Amino acid sequence: MFTLRVLLHPEKRTIVRTVDRAPAPPDYPWALARQVAVADGATLRLRAIRPDDQPRLTELFHRLSPRSVYQRFFRAYDRLPDEWYHRFAHVDYRARLALVAEDAGALRGVARWEPGPAAGVAEIAIVVEDAWQGRGLGGVLLDALLTAAEARGIRRFTADVLADNRPMLRLIARVGHVLHRELEAGVLTIDFARRALDHRRLA
Ligand SMILES: CC(C)(COP(=O)(O)OP(=O)(O)OC[C@H]1O[C@@H](n2cnc3c(N)ncnc32)[C@H](O)[C@@H]1OP(=O)(O)O)[C@@H](O)C(=O)NCCC(=O)NCCS
């Protein structure tokens, strides 16, 4: 499927440029695409990542505060190696999958899983653009990610989280049943399964 973007010159009212989005990969999971709303009513489009998201991932990274970069990557990067963006945007939708939340053509959040330390365990990571944090988008992304994982037979998860990263720890506590937790050099490795829906509602 192609998305055709037509840009109009504001004064001449003529078409000045058209942009074809690259076709999605053949095994692209279209079923994961849907509209989502955050706590204040703002809506975003949730969908699986595509290879042509690479430049949008770069732009998202450059909008992140140093604190968010540190919480996500555990280092104070000014920029990430180009190969990382390429790898982040190119997934196989099975062993590796990422969901993006898009608003006004920009990526506001990304949640992904990568193969974990053992078979059947997925390592998850999430990042939300600073201006969108605290509005419920992290929760929406994590929930959608775990649902997509479970639909593919993945039921055990692990995440590395800085011990003082309260929003991420709260997110995991809300959806996860913690199986094992280990602290090393300020980083908590949390192994968890998803909690049953009823228990999450009661929590
Ligand atoms: C962690 C992160 C993904 C959470 O996303 P978010 O959109 O801010 O999360 P939500 O708005 O859904 O809130 C998640 C929880 O954190 C709480 N929270 C949000 N901001 C908070 C803050 N500044 N301090 C304490 N708690 C906070 C929320 O109340 C919510 O808890 P609740 O479910 O008990 O109400 C986001 O903050 C982020 O991108 N941080 C930088 C990268 C990172 O830390 N990634 C995690 C490592 S993998």
The ligand as an SDF file (V2000), in Angstrom:
LIG
                    3D

 48 50  0  0  0  0  0  0  0  0999 V2000
    9.0850    5.5830   30.7030 C   0  0  0  0  0  0  0  0  0  0  0  0
    8.1910    6.2070   29.6510 C   0  0  0  0  0  0  0  0  0  0  0  0
    8.1930    5.3530   28.3940 C   0  0  0  0  0  0  0  0  0  0  0  0
    6.7640    6.2630   30.2240 C   0  0  0  0  0  0  0  0  0  0  0  0
    5.9360    6.8250   29.2300 O   0  0  0  0  0  0  0  0  0  0  0  0
    4.7900    7.8740   29.6170 P   0  0  0  0  0  0  0  0  0  0  0  0
    3.9850    8.1420   28.4160 O   0  0  0  0  0  0  0  0  0  0  0  0
    5.3910    9.0080   30.3200 O   0  0  0  0  0  0  0  0  0  0  0  0
    3.9660    6.9660   30.6440 O   0  0  0  0  0  0  0  0  0  0  0  0
    2.4830    7.1530   31.1630 P   0  0  0  0  0  0  0  0  0  0  0  0
    2.0150    8.5650   30.9680 O   0  0  0  0  0  0  0  0  0  0  0  0
    1.6760    6.0360   30.5930 O   0  0  0  0  0  0  0  0  0  0  0  0
    2.6840    6.9470   32.7250 O   0  0  0  0  0  0  0  0  0  0  0  0
    3.2170    5.7580   33.2310 C   0  0  0  0  0  0  0  0  0  0  0  0
    3.1960    5.7890   34.7520 C   0  0  0  0  0  0  0  0  0  0  0  0
    4.2140    6.6420   35.2360 O   0  0  0  0  0  0  0  0  0  0  0  0
    3.6520    7.6750   36.0330 C   0  0  0  0  0  0  0  0  0  0  0  0
    4.4170    8.8720   35.7460 N   0  0  0  0  0  0  0  0  0  0  0  0
    4.4240    9.5810   34.6050 C   0  0  0  0  0  0  0  0  0  0  0  0
    5.3080   10.5830   34.7130 N   0  0  0  0  0  0  0  0  0  0  0  0
    5.8530   10.4790   35.9640 C   0  0  0  0  0  0  0  0  0  0  0  0
    6.8310   11.2150   36.6790 C   0  0  0  0  0  0  0  0  0  0  0  0
    7.4470   12.2720   36.1350 N   0  0  0  0  0  0  0  0  0  0  0  0
    7.1720   10.8050   37.9260 N   0  0  0  0  0  0  0  0  0  0  0  0
    6.5870    9.7510   38.5010 C   0  0  0  0  0  0  0  0  0  0  0  0
    5.6410    8.9980   37.8590 N   0  0  0  0  0  0  0  0  0  0  0  0
    5.2890    9.3870   36.6230 C   0  0  0  0  0  0  0  0  0  0  0  0
    2.2090    7.7650   35.6020 C   0  0  0  0  0  0  0  0  0  0  0  0
    1.3810    8.2890   36.6190 O   0  0  0  0  0  0  0  0  0  0  0  0
    1.9120    6.3140   35.3310 C   0  0  0  0  0  0  0  0  0  0  0  0
    1.7150    5.6150   36.5480 O   0  0  0  0  0  0  0  0  0  0  0  0
    0.3010    5.0020   36.9230 P   0  0  0  0  0  0  0  0  0  0  0  0
    0.0220    3.9830   35.8400 O   0  0  0  0  0  0  0  0  0  0  0  0
    0.5150    4.3670   38.2260 O   0  0  0  0  0  0  0  0  0  0  0  0
   -0.6550    6.1390   36.9000 O   0  0  0  0  0  0  0  0  0  0  0  0
    8.6210    7.6670   29.3260 C   0  0  0  0  0  0  0  0  0  0  0  0
    8.6390    8.4120   30.5040 O   0  0  0  0  0  0  0  0  0  0  0  0
    9.9630    7.7330   28.6090 C   0  0  0  0  0  0  0  0  0  0  0  0
   10.0240    7.6600   27.4090 O   0  0  0  0  0  0  0  0  0  0  0  0
   11.0460    7.9070   29.3730 N   0  0  0  0  0  0  0  0  0  0  0  0
   12.3770    7.9730   28.7480 C   0  0  0  0  0  0  0  0  0  0  0  0
   12.8230    6.6240   28.1870 C   0  0  0  0  0  0  0  0  0  0  0  0
   12.6820    5.5420   29.2170 C   0  0  0  0  0  0  0  0  0  0  0  0
   12.8030    5.7490   30.4140 O   0  0  0  0  0  0  0  0  0  0  0  0
   12.4300    4.3220   28.7390 N   0  0  0  0  0  0  0  0  0  0  0  0
   12.3350    3.1740   29.6240 C   0  0  0  0  0  0  0  0  0  0  0  0
   13.5530    2.3310   29.5520 C   0  0  0  0  0  0  0  0  0  0  0  0
   13.2110    0.9750   28.5150 S   0  0  0  0  0  0  0  0  0  0  0  0
  1  2  1  0
  2  3  1  0
  2  4  1  0
  2 36  1  0
  4  5  1  0
  5  6  1  0
  6  7  2  0
  6  8  1  0
  6  9  1  0
  9 10  1  0
 10 11  2  0
 10 12  1  0
 10 13  1  0
 13 14  1  0
 14 15  1  0
 15 16  1  0
 15 30  1  0
 16 17  1  0
 17 18  1  0
 17 28  1  0
 18 19  1  0
 18 27  1  0
 19 20  2  0
 20 21  1  0
 21 22  1  0
 21 27  2  0
 22 23  1  0
 22 24  2  0
 24 25  1  0
 25 26  2  0
 26 27  1  0
 28 29  1  0
 28 30  1  0
 30 31  1  0
 31 32  1  0
 32 33  2  0
 32 34  1  0
 32 35  1  0
 36 37  1  0
 36 38  1  0
 38 39  2  0
 38 40  1  0
 40 41  1  0
 41 42  1  0
 42 43  1  0
 43 44  2  0
 43 45  1  0
 45 46  1  0
 46 47  1  0
 47 48  1  0
M  END
$$$$
